[in-house]
Amino acid sequence: MADYAKTAAGVLAGVGGEDNVTSLVHCATRLRFVLKDESKADAATVKAVPGVITVAQAGGQYQVVIGNDVPEVFAEIGKISRVGGGQDSAPAEGPKGNLFNRFISMISAIFTPALWTLAGTGLLKAFLSAAATFGWIDATSSTYVVLYALSDAFINFLPMVLSITAARYFKANEWTSLAIAGALVYPTIVAANGAPGLTFFGIPFTMVSYVSSVIPIIIIVWLQSHAEKLLYAKLPGAIRRFVTPMIVVLIAVPLVFVVIGPISDLLSRGVGGAVSWVWDVAPWAGGAIMGGLWQVFVIFGLHWGLVPVFQVEFQTTGQILLLGPVFAAVLAQAGAVAGVWVRARNKNLKSLAAPATLSGFLAGITEPAIYGINLPLKRPFAFGVAGGALGGAIIALGGVFSKAFVVPSGLAITALLGNGNMVMLGLGLLVAIVLPFALVVIVGFKEPADDAAPAAVPVAANDVTVLAPVDGTVIALNEVADAAFADGALGQGVAIQPRSGAVYAPFAGTVVAAFPTGHAFGLRHADGTEVLIHIGLDTVKLGGAHFSVKVAAGQQVAAGDLLVEFDGDAIEKAGYDLTTPVIVTNPDLYPAIADAASGPIAHGEPLFTAVSVDSVAATK
């Protein structure tokens, strides 16, 4: 069973600690950090954390790819820090990056919280549409009406959803944003769509549809955030809390109807028309580009820039032509990793390929396949790109489209059924899957020489002596009153019951994690040993009280350098156990400990030896 707490702690330490994080959100498979200083993040350390697939830096974000378990890891980070626990998803400070990176970051932050619900209800709508097409349900029945309403409501009222996420990003009052969005999809406003002779205090305007729209609400909430800052600064404190939203709504809604809405509608129609034009003139080219490059976009996190384009196309045309070839891109990488599963002789490689294949085919989550197998092996990824491009071209030639936004996967194919040429859809998907699978099986790839994963961490060569970081009494780890430490889930080591209030570096190396709460430190030896010193149990809840941190993440220390001072009496009076586990956290390099001390010990005396994999292998 995955240890989400261990993954969360390791990732947070690897990116430079809580103090280096400006903001954190997550998408379907990634933790998306905005860091104050990316040079403080150690990609090698993060990649070595159990549960992490890889690291990508793109779109102004430091992206840690986790896979399907990313919500659980995100939640654990919120438990051990003030990062990611709140609703805020906008960077308050830190590097802005270029305009394109800022745009990608904005789109990611605004759409991420709604993505799974949008995809889930879209998939339900796709299943319902397929059921009606094949006559499995009567489209005139009340059952169908109810099912259609619950599957269509979320995307129908998308402006209200985005008003909340956009308000959190732009630091606006989300309830005022919701009031603005509610006006855009109010029944009488929806009914006025296209009506002639509309005016607002004599100003003529054209009412356009805001149902399922994206652009108007994002723009107006951005303007709202600036207006609120101005009004709060100018209005008297006695009235500004209720006068500000009144003024903002009074100005914002007509501004959308008269100016922003018609302009964004024109732009949306331009985007929809451009997509339709490409599909009319050279659909194979559009399909090949989407099918071939989609997974490349995913690697760099740039696919987020296309999410609003999908929605704009749907709003203006009622269909998403761009989405069909993406199915080919996703299933092609799944086909490639399936080929690895069949062809590989390396047992570890096979064990990685099996779940990656299922994840890709069933859920459309291809990061484990791409980062863990296809990309490191090179040929499978290239074959997958080729299969996606050819399959995408065929699907586009068939005019296949979706009537709902879904995450492309085997289960979501129902979104495409009955929409376009189904023979071309079947042929395109078959080519996308079979071509890379066959190429991988026939042409092959260069397997790792040993029984290690393609991106295995280099093997350490030396055992490392870990010195006692604190004066006290050594006890066995299984005596610690915390199951995560006692059963060795977090790593092998021992624990010390302190008799003084100072913790020192157990060897010369780098501080990779220095929690501002002072309760835990991670250090890495030059030979690769990584050690966690956790002062007390659950002491993170003290929020830094009674601790005085002396070092920072990234700092070089010598053996015996002071890391932190703490008031042990005050901590125990607050009801906390001061038992301090000292554990090795990278068992892939140091799978065992030896010569563990027992009984009384002074800081600087040998505590145990971290035994390297070379030494373990030599004894077998």
C-alpha positions as CSV (number, residue, x, y, z in Angstrom):
1,M,0.0,0.0,0.0
2,A,1.3,3.4,-0.9
3,D,2.7,5.6,1.9
4,Y,1.3,9.0,1.0
5,A,2.7,10.7,4.1
6,K,6.2,9.5,3.2
7,T,5.9,10.7,-0.4
8,A,4.5,14.1,0.7
9,A,7.3,14.6,3.2
10,G,10.0,13.6,0.7
11,V,8.6,15.8,-2.1
12,L,8.3,18.8,0.2
13,A,11.9,18.4,1.4
14,G,13.1,17.9,-2.2
15,V,11.6,21.1,-3.5
16,G,13.4,23.1,-0.8
17,G,11.0,22.9,2.1
18,E,7.9,24.8,2.9
19,D,9.6,28.2,2.9
20,N,10.6,27.8,-0.7
21,V,7.0,27.2,-1.9
22,T,4.9,30.1,-3.1
23,S,1.9,28.1,-4.1
24,L,0.8,24.5,-4.8
25,V,-2.1,23.0,-6.8
26,H,-2.5,19.7,-8.4
27,C,-4.0,18.4,-11.6
28,A,-4.9,14.9,-12.6
29,T,-1.5,13.4,-12.1
30,R,0.9,16.2,-10.9
31,L,1.7,18.4,-8.0
32,R,2.3,21.8,-9.5
33,F,4.6,24.0,-7.4
34,V,5.4,27.6,-7.9
35,L,8.8,28.0,-6.1
36,K,10.5,31.1,-4.9
37,D,13.9,29.7,-6.0
38,E,13.9,26.7,-8.3
39,S,17.7,26.3,-7.7
40,K,16.9,25.2,-4.2
41,A,14.9,22.2,-5.5
42,D,16.8,19.0,-6.0
43,A,15.3,17.0,-8.9
44,A,17.3,13.9,-8.1
45,T,16.1,13.9,-4.5
46,V,12.5,14.4,-5.6
47,K,12.7,11.6,-8.2
48,A,14.1,9.2,-5.6
49,V,11.1,9.7,-3.3
50,P,8.8,6.6,-3.3
51,G,5.6,7.3,-5.2
52,V,7.2,10.0,-7.5
53,I,7.3,9.2,-11.2
54,T,9.4,12.1,-12.4
55,V,9.9,15.9,-12.3
56,A,9.1,18.4,-15.1
57,Q,9.8,22.1,-15.1
58,A,7.4,23.9,-17.5
59,G,4.8,26.6,-17.7
60,G,6.5,28.5,-14.8
61,Q,5.9,25.6,-12.5
62,Y,7.9,22.9,-10.8
63,Q,5.8,19.8,-11.6
64,V,6.1,16.6,-9.6
65,V,4.4,13.7,-11.5
66,I,2.7,11.3,-9.1
67,G,0.0,9.6,-11.1
68,N,-3.4,8.6,-9.9
69,D,-2.6,9.1,-6.2
70,V,-1.8,12.8,-6.5
71,P,-4.9,14.0,-4.5
72,E,-3.8,11.8,-1.6
73,V,-0.2,13.1,-1.6
74,F,-1.5,16.7,-2.0
75,A,-3.7,16.2,1.1
76,E,-0.8,14.8,3.1
77,I,1.3,17.9,2.2
78,G,-1.5,20.0,3.6
79,K,-1.4,18.1,6.8
80,I,2.4,18.6,7.5
81,S,2.7,22.1,6.2
82,R,0.8,25.3,5.4
83,V,1.3,24.5,1.7
84,G,-1.6,23.4,-0.4
85,G,-4.0,23.2,2.6
86,G,-5.9,26.4,1.8
87,Q,-8.1,27.4,-1.1
88,D,-5.6,29.9,-2.5
89,S,-4.0,28.8,-5.8
90,A,-2.4,32.0,-6.9
91,P,1.2,32.9,-6.4
92,A,1.5,35.8,-4.0
93,E,5.1,36.4,-4.8
94,G,8.0,34.8,-6.6
95,P,9.1,34.8,-10.2
96,K,6.5,35.6,-12.7
97,G,8.2,34.1,-15.8
98,N,7.4,35.0,-19.4
99,L,3.8,35.7,-20.6
100,F,3.3,32.3,-22.0
101,N,4.4,30.6,-18.8
102,R,2.1,32.8,-16.8
103,F,-0.8,32.0,-19.1
104,I,-0.2,28.2,-18.7
105,S,0.1,28.6,-14.9
106,M,-3.2,30.6,-14.8
107,I,-5.1,28.1,-16.9
108,S,-3.8,25.2,-14.8
109,A,-4.8,26.9,-11.6
110,I,-8.2,27.9,-12.7
111,F,-9.2,24.6,-14.4
112,T,-7.4,22.1,-12.2
113,P,-9.9,22.0,-9.2
114,A,-12.8,21.4,-11.6
115,L,-11.1,18.9,-13.9
116,W,-12.2,15.6,-12.5
117,T,-15.8,16.6,-12.0
118,L,-15.9,18.0,-15.5
119,A,-14.4,14.8,-16.9
120,G,-16.6,12.6,-14.7
121,T,-19.9,14.3,-15.6
122,G,-18.7,14.4,-19.3
123,L,-18.1,10.6,-19.2
124,L,-21.6,10.1,-17.7
125,K,-23.0,12.2,-20.5
126,A,-21.1,10.2,-23.1
127,F,-22.5,6.9,-21.6
128,L,-26.0,8.4,-21.6
129,S,-25.6,9.5,-25.3
130,A,-24.4,6.0,-26.3
131,A,-27.3,4.4,-24.4
132,A,-29.8,6.6,-26.3
133,T,-28.1,5.9,-29.6
134,F,-28.3,2.1,-29.2
135,G,-31.8,2.2,-27.9
136,W,-30.9,1.1,-24.4
137,I,-32.9,4.0,-22.8
138,D,-35.9,6.0,-24.0
139,A,-34.7,9.6,-24.7
140,T,-38.3,10.8,-24.0
141,S,-38.5,9.2,-20.5
142,S,-38.3,11.1,-17.2
143,T,-35.3,8.8,-16.3
144,Y,-33.4,10.2,-19.3
145,V,-34.3,13.7,-18.4
146,V,-33.0,13.3,-14.9
147,L,-29.8,11.6,-16.0
148,Y,-29.2,14.2,-18.7
149,A,-29.7,17.1,-16.2
150,L,-27.2,15.7,-13.7
151,S,-24.6,14.9,-16.4
152,D,-25.0,18.3,-18.2
153,A,-25.5,20.7,-15.3
154,F,-21.8,21.1,-14.4
155,I,-20.7,22.1,-17.9
156,N,-23.9,24.1,-18.5
157,F,-23.1,26.3,-15.5
158,L,-19.4,26.3,-16.0
159,P,-19.1,30.1,-15.7
160,M,-20.2,29.7,-12.1
161,V,-17.6,27.0,-11.4
162,L,-14.8,29.0,-13.0
163,S,-15.9,32.1,-11.1
164,I,-14.9,30.4,-7.9
165,T,-11.5,29.1,-9.1
166,A,-10.7,32.3,-11.0
167,A,-11.5,34.4,-7.8
168,R,-9.1,32.3,-5.8
169,Y,-6.4,32.7,-8.4
170,F,-6.9,36.5,-8.9
171,K,-7.5,37.1,-5.2
172,A,-11.0,38.4,-5.7
173,N,-14.1,37.9,-3.5
174,E,-15.4,34.5,-4.7
175,W,-19.0,35.2,-3.7
176,T,-19.1,38.4,-5.7
177,S,-17.6,36.5,-8.6
178,L,-20.4,33.9,-8.2
179,A,-23.0,36.6,-8.2
180,I,-21.6,37.9,-11.5
181,A,-21.5,34.4,-13.0
182,G,-25.0,33.7,-11.8
183,A,-26.3,36.8,-13.8
184,L,-24.6,35.5,-16.9
185,V,-26.6,32.2,-16.9
186,Y,-29.8,33.6,-15.3
187,P,-32.8,32.1,-17.1
188,T,-34.2,35.4,-18.5
189,I,-30.7,36.3,-19.8
190,V,-30.3,32.9,-21.5
191,A,-33.7,33.4,-23.1
192,A,-32.6,36.8,-24.4
193,N,-29.8,35.3,-26.5
194,G,-29.9,36.7,-30.0
195,A,-33.0,38.9,-29.3
196,P,-33.0,42.1,-31.4
197,G,-33.1,45.7,-30.1
198,L,-31.5,45.2,-26.7
199,T,-30.2,48.3,-24.8
200,F,-28.8,49.1,-21.4
201,F,-29.6,52.7,-20.5
202,G,-29.8,53.5,-24.2
203,I,-26.5,51.7,-25.1
204,P,-27.3,49.0,-27.7
205,F,-25.8,45.5,-27.2
206,T,-26.1,42.0,-28.5
207,M,-26.8,39.3,-26.0
208,V,-24.7,36.2,-26.6
209,S,-24.8,32.8,-24.9
210,Y,-22.8,32.5,-21.7
211,V,-23.8,28.9,-21.1
212,S,-20.7,26.7,-20.9
213,S,-18.5,29.8,-21.6
214,V,-15.0,30.3,-20.4
215,I,-13.4,33.6,-21.5
216,P,-15.9,36.2,-20.2
217,I,-15.9,35.1,-16.6
218,I,-12.1,34.8,-16.4
219,I,-11.7,38.3,-17.8
220,I,-14.3,39.9,-15.6
221,V,-13.1,38.3,-12.4
222,W,-9.6,39.6,-13.2
223,L,-11.0,43.1,-13.6
224,Q,-13.1,42.5,-10.4
225,S,-10.0,41.8,-8.4
226,H,-8.4,45.1,-9.3
227,A,-11.7,47.0,-8.7
228,E,-12.1,45.5,-5.3
229,K,-8.6,46.6,-4.2
230,L,-9.3,50.1,-5.4
231,L,-12.7,50.3,-3.7
232,Y,-11.5,48.8,-0.4
233,A,-8.8,51.4,-0.3
234,K,-11.1,54.3,-1.0
235,L,-14.4,53.5,0.7
236,P,-15.0,54.1,4.5
237,G,-14.6,51.0,6.6
238,A,-18.2,51.2,7.8
239,I,-19.7,50.6,4.4
240,R,-17.1,49.0,2.1
241,R,-17.9,45.4,2.9
242,F,-21.4,45.6,1.3
243,V,-21.0,48.6,-1.0
244,T,-18.0,47.1,-2.7
245,P,-19.8,44.0,-4.0
246,M,-22.8,46.2,-5.0
247,I,-20.7,48.5,-7.1
248,V,-18.6,45.7,-8.6
249,V,-21.7,43.7,-9.7
250,L,-23.5,46.8,-10.9
251,I,-20.5,47.6,-13.2
252,A,-19.2,44.2,-14.0
253,V,-22.3,42.5,-15.4
254,P,-23.3,45.2,-17.8
255,L,-19.7,45.5,-18.9
256,V,-19.8,41.8,-19.8
257,F,-23.0,42.1,-21.7
258,V,-22.1,45.3,-23.6
259,V,-18.3,44.8,-24.2
260,I,-16.6,41.7,-23.0
261,G,-19.2,39.2,-24.1
262,P,-19.6,40.2,-27.7
263,I,-15.8,40.5,-28.1
264,S,-15.1,37.1,-26.5
265,D,-17.9,35.6,-28.6
266,L,-16.3,37.0,-31.7
267,L,-12.9,35.5,-30.6
268,S,-14.6,32.2,-29.7
269,R,-16.3,31.9,-33.1
270,G,-12.9,32.7,-34.7
271,V,-11.3,29.8,-32.8
272,G,-14.2,27.5,-33.6
273,G,-14.1,28.6,-37.2
274,A,-10.4,28.0,-37.4
275,V,-10.7,24.5,-36.1
276,S,-13.5,23.8,-38.5
277,W,-11.5,25.2,-41.4
278,V,-8.5,23.0,-40.7
279,W,-10.8,20.0,-40.4
280,D,-12.4,21.0,-43.7
281,V,-9.2,21.7,-45.7
282,A,-6.7,19.2,-44.2
283,P,-8.3,17.2,-41.4
284,W,-5.5,14.7,-41.6
285,A,-2.9,17.4,-40.7
286,G,-4.9,18.6,-37.7
287,G,-5.4,15.1,-36.5
288,A,-1.8,14.1,-37.0
289,I,-0.6,17.2,-35.0
290,M,-2.9,16.5,-32.1
291,G,-2.4,12.8,-32.1
292,G,1.4,13.1,-32.5
293,L,2.2,16.0,-30.3
294,W,-0.3,15.7,-27.5
295,Q,1.9,13.5,-25.3
296,V,4.8,15.8,-25.9
297,F,2.7,18.7,-24.7
298,V,1.8,16.6,-21.6
299,I,5.5,16.1,-20.8
300,F,6.0,19.8,-20.6
301,G,2.7,20.5,-19.0
302,L,1.7,22.6,-22.1
303,H,-1.5,20.7,-22.7
304,W,-3.3,23.0,-20.3
305,G,-3.2,25.7,-22.9
306,L,-5.5,23.6,-25.1
307,V,-8.1,22.9,-22.4
308,P,-9.9,26.3,-22.8
309,V,-9.7,25.8,-26.6
310,F,-11.6,22.6,-26.3
311,Q,-14.3,24.4,-24.3
312,V,-14.4,27.3,-26.7
313,E,-14.9,24.9,-29.6
314,F,-17.7,23.2,-27.8
315,Q,-19.4,26.4,-26.9
316,T,-19.4,27.7,-30.4
317,T,-20.0,24.5,-32.4
318,G,-21.5,22.1,-30.0
319,Q,-18.8,19.6,-30.6
320,I,-15.0,19.0,-30.0
321,L,-13.2,17.9,-33.1
322,L,-9.8,18.4,-31.4
323,L,-10.5,15.7,-28.8
324,G,-10.9,12.7,-31.2
325,P,-7.2,12.5,-32.2
326,V,-6.2,12.9,-28.5
327,F,-7.7,9.4,-27.9
328,A,-5.2,8.1,-30.5
329,A,-2.3,9.8,-28.7
330,V,-3.2,8.4,-25.3
331,L,-4.0,4.9,-26.5
332,A,-0.8,4.8,-28.7
333,Q,1.4,5.3,-25.6
334,A,-0.6,2.6,-23.8
335,G,0.0,0.3,-26.8
336,A,3.7,1.0,-26.7
337,V,4.0,0.2,-23.0
338,A,2.0,-2.9,-23.6
339,G,4.6,-3.9,-26.2
340,V,7.3,-3.4,-23.5
341,W,5.3,-5.6,-21.2
342,V,5.2,-8.4,-23.7
343,R,8.8,-8.0,-25.0
344,A,10.8,-7.2,-21.9
345,R,12.8,-10.0,-20.2
346,N,13.8,-7.7,-17.3
347,K,11.4,-8.7,-14.4
348,N,11.4,-5.2,-12.9
349,L,10.6,-3.7,-16.2
350,K,7.7,-6.1,-16.7
351,S,6.4,-5.3,-13.3
352,L,6.4,-1.6,-14.1
353,A,4.9,-2.0,-17.5
354,A,1.9,-4.1,-16.4
355,P,0.1,-1.4,-14.2
356,A,1.2,1.3,-16.6
357,T,-0.5,-0.5,-19.5
358,L,-3.8,-0.8,-17.5
359,S,-3.7,2.8,-16.3
360,G,-3.1,4.0,-19.9
361,F,-5.9,1.9,-21.5
362,L,-8.6,2.2,-18.9
363,A,-8.1,5.6,-17.2
364,G,-6.0,7.5,-19.9
365,I,-3.3,8.2,-17.3
366,T,-0.1,7.8,-19.3
367,E,2.5,9.5,-17.1
368,P,3.6,6.2,-15.5
369,A,4.1,4.7,-18.9
370,I,5.8,7.8,-20.4
371,Y,8.1,8.7,-17.6
372,G,8.7,5.3,-16.1
373,I,9.2,3.3,-19.3
374,N,8.6,4.7,-22.8
375,L,10.6,7.9,-22.6
376,P,13.7,6.4,-20.8
377,L,13.7,3.5,-23.3
378,K,13.3,6.1,-26.2
379,R,12.0,3.8,-29.0
380,P,8.7,3.0,-27.3
381,F,7.9,6.7,-26.9
382,A,8.9,7.5,-30.5
383,F,6.7,4.5,-31.7
384,G,3.8,5.8,-29.6
385,V,4.2,9.3,-31.1
386,A,4.1,7.8,-34.6
387,G,1.1,5.6,-33.8
388,G,-0.7,8.6,-32.3
389,A,0.0,10.8,-35.3
390,L,-1.2,8.2,-37.8
391,G,-4.2,7.2,-35.8
392,G,-5.1,10.8,-35.1
393,A,-5.0,11.6,-38.8
394,I,-7.4,8.7,-39.6
395,I,-9.8,9.7,-36.9
396,A,-9.8,13.3,-38.1
397,L,-10.4,12.2,-41.6
398,G,-13.5,10.5,-40.3
399,G,-14.8,13.7,-38.9
400,V,-15.1,12.1,-35.4
401,F,-16.0,14.5,-32.6
402,S,-17.1,14.5,-28.9
403,K,-20.2,16.2,-27.5
404,A,-18.7,16.3,-24.0
405,F,-15.3,17.1,-22.5
406,V,-13.8,13.8,-21.2
407,V,-10.3,12.6,-20.3
408,P,-9.4,10.4,-23.3
409,S,-9.2,6.8,-22.3
410,G,-10.6,3.4,-23.2
411,L,-13.6,3.9,-20.9
412,A,-14.4,7.3,-22.4
413,I,-14.6,6.1,-26.0
414,T,-18.4,6.2,-25.6
415,A,-18.1,10.0,-26.0
416,L,-17.2,9.5,-29.6
417,L,-19.7,6.8,-30.5
418,G,-22.2,7.9,-33.2
419,N,-20.3,11.2,-33.8
420,G,-18.7,10.9,-37.2
421,N,-17.5,8.0,-39.3
422,M,-17.3,5.1,-36.9
423,V,-15.4,2.9,-39.3
424,M,-12.6,5.6,-39.4
425,L,-12.8,5.9,-35.6
426,G,-12.3,2.1,-35.2
427,L,-9.5,2.1,-37.8
428,G,-7.8,5.1,-36.2
429,L,-7.8,3.6,-32.8
430,L,-6.7,0.2,-34.0
431,V,-3.7,1.7,-35.9
432,A,-2.9,3.9,-32.9
433,I,-2.7,0.9,-30.6
434,V,-1.4,-1.9,-32.8
435,L,1.3,0.1,-34.7
436,P,3.4,1.1,-31.6
437,F,2.7,-2.3,-30.0
438,A,4.0,-4.2,-33.0
439,L,7.0,-1.9,-33.5
440,V,8.0,-2.3,-29.9
441,V,7.6,-6.1,-30.0
442,I,9.3,-6.5,-33.4
443,V,12.0,-3.8,-33.4
444,G,12.6,-4.0,-29.7
445,F,14.5,-1.6,-27.4
446,K,17.7,-1.6,-25.3
447,E,16.8,-3.2,-22.0
448,P,18.6,-2.3,-18.8
449,A,21.6,-4.6,-18.2
450,D,20.5,-5.5,-14.7
451,D,17.2,-6.0,-13.0
452,A,16.7,-2.3,-12.4
453,A,14.2,0.2,-13.8
454,P,15.1,2.2,-16.9
455,A,15.8,5.3,-14.8
456,A,17.4,3.6,-11.8
457,V,19.4,5.6,-9.3
458,P,23.2,5.0,-9.4
459,V,24.3,2.5,-6.8
460,A,26.1,3.8,-3.8
461,A,29.6,2.4,-3.1
462,N,30.3,3.2,0.6
463,D,28.8,2.5,4.0
464,V,28.3,5.6,6.1
465,T,28.7,6.1,9.8
466,V,25.8,8.1,11.3
467,L,26.7,9.9,14.5
468,A,24.2,10.6,17.3
469,P,22.6,13.9,16.7
470,V,21.4,14.5,20.3
471,D,22.4,13.5,23.8
472,G,20.1,10.8,25.2
473,T,19.3,7.1,25.4
474,V,19.1,4.9,22.3
475,I,16.1,2.6,21.9
476,A,15.0,0.3,19.2
477,L,12.8,1.7,16.5
478,N,10.1,-0.8,17.2
479,E,9.7,0.7,20.7
480,V,8.6,4.1,19.2
481,A,5.0,4.9,20.0
482,D,4.2,5.7,16.4
483,A,3.4,2.9,14.0
484,A,4.9,4.6,10.9
485,F,8.3,4.7,12.6
486,A,8.0,1.5,14.6
487,D,7.3,-0.8,11.7
488,G,10.1,0.7,9.6
489,A,7.7,2.1,6.9
490,L,9.6,5.4,6.8
491,G,13.0,3.8,6.9
492,Q,15.5,1.8,9.0
493,G,17.2,3.3,12.0
494,V,16.9,3.8,15.7
495,A,15.4,6.4,18.1
496,I,16.8,8.5,20.9
497,Q,15.1,9.7,24.0
498,P,16.8,13.2,24.4
499,R,18.3,14.5,27.6
500,S,19.3,17.9,26.2
501,G,17.8,20.5,24.0
502,A,20.2,20.6,21.0
503,V,20.3,18.6,17.8
504,Y,23.6,18.4,15.7
505,A,24.4,17.2,12.2
506,P,25.2,13.4,12.3
507,F,27.7,13.8,9.4
508,A,29.1,16.3,6.9
509,G,26.7,16.9,4.1
510,T,23.7,19.0,2.8
511,V,20.6,20.0,4.7
512,V,17.9,18.9,2.2
513,A,15.0,19.7,4.5
514,A,14.7,22.1,7.4
515,F,11.1,22.4,8.4
516,P,10.3,25.9,9.7
517,T,8.5,24.2,12.6
518,G,11.9,22.9,13.7
519,H,10.5,19.4,14.3
520,A,12.3,17.6,11.5
521,F,15.5,17.8,9.4
522,G,16.6,15.8,6.4
523,L,20.4,15.6,5.5
524,R,22.3,14.0,2.7
525,H,25.8,12.6,3.0
526,A,28.2,13.1,0.0
527,D,28.1,9.3,-0.6
528,G,24.3,9.5,-0.9
529,T,23.0,8.5,2.5
530,E,19.8,10.4,3.4
531,V,18.8,10.6,7.0
532,L,15.7,12.0,8.7
533,I,15.9,13.3,12.2
534,H,12.4,13.7,13.6
535,I,12.3,15.5,17.0
536,G,9.4,14.2,19.0
537,L,6.1,12.6,17.8
538,D,3.4,14.8,16.3
539,T,5.5,17.9,17.3
540,V,4.7,19.5,13.9
541,K,1.4,20.5,15.6
542,L,3.3,22.9,17.8
543,G,3.8,25.1,14.8
544,G,7.4,25.9,15.7
545,A,6.7,26.8,19.3
546,H,9.7,25.8,21.6
547,F,12.0,25.3,18.6
548,S,14.8,27.6,17.3
549,V,16.0,26.5,13.9
550,K,19.7,27.3,13.1
551,V,20.1,26.0,9.5
552,A,18.3,26.3,6.2
553,A,17.6,23.9,3.4
554,G,20.5,23.7,0.9
555,Q,23.0,24.6,3.6
556,Q,26.3,22.7,3.8
557,V,27.1,21.4,7.3
558,A,29.9,19.7,9.1
559,A,29.5,16.8,11.5
560,G,28.5,18.3,14.8
561,D,27.1,21.6,13.5
562,L,24.0,22.8,15.4
563,L,20.8,22.2,13.6
564,V,18.1,23.3,16.1
565,E,17.6,24.0,19.8
566,F,14.4,23.1,21.6
567,D,12.8,23.4,25.0
568,G,12.2,19.8,25.9
569,D,10.4,20.6,29.2
570,A,8.0,22.9,27.5
571,I,7.3,20.4,24.7
572,E,6.6,17.6,27.2
573,K,4.4,19.8,29.3
574,A,2.4,20.5,26.1
575,G,1.8,16.7,26.0
576,Y,4.2,15.6,23.4
577,D,6.6,12.6,23.4
578,L,10.1,13.8,22.7
579,T,11.4,10.4,21.4
580,T,13.5,11.3,18.3
581,P,13.7,8.7,15.4
582,V,16.8,8.8,13.3
583,I,16.2,6.9,10.1
584,V,17.7,6.3,6.6
585,T,15.2,7.4,4.0
586,N,16.6,6.0,0.8
587,P,16.6,2.2,1.2
588,D,17.2,1.8,-2.5
589,L,20.8,2.8,-1.9
590,Y,21.1,1.9,1.8
591,P,18.8,-1.0,2.6
592,A,20.1,-1.9,6.0
593,I,21.8,-0.6,9.1
594,A,24.5,-2.2,11.3
595,D,26.4,-1.7,14.5
596,A,23.4,0.2,16.1
597,A,24.3,1.7,19.5
598,S,22.1,1.1,22.6
599,G,21.7,2.8,25.9
600,P,23.1,6.2,26.9
601,I,24.9,8.1,24.1
602,A,26.3,11.6,23.6
603,H,26.0,13.6,20.4
604,G,28.9,12.9,18.0
605,E,29.3,9.3,19.1
606,P,28.6,6.6,16.5
607,L,24.9,5.8,16.3
608,F,24.7,3.2,13.5
609,T,26.2,2.4,10.1
610,A,24.1,2.8,7.0
611,V,24.9,-0.2,4.9
612,S,25.1,0.3,1.1
613,V,23.6,-2.1,-1.5
614,D,27.1,-3.0,-2.6
615,S,27.9,-4.2,0.9
616,V,24.6,-6.1,1.1
617,A,25.3,-7.8,-2.2
618,A,28.8,-8.7,-1.2
619,T,27.5,-10.7,1.8
620,K,25.2,-12.8,-0.4
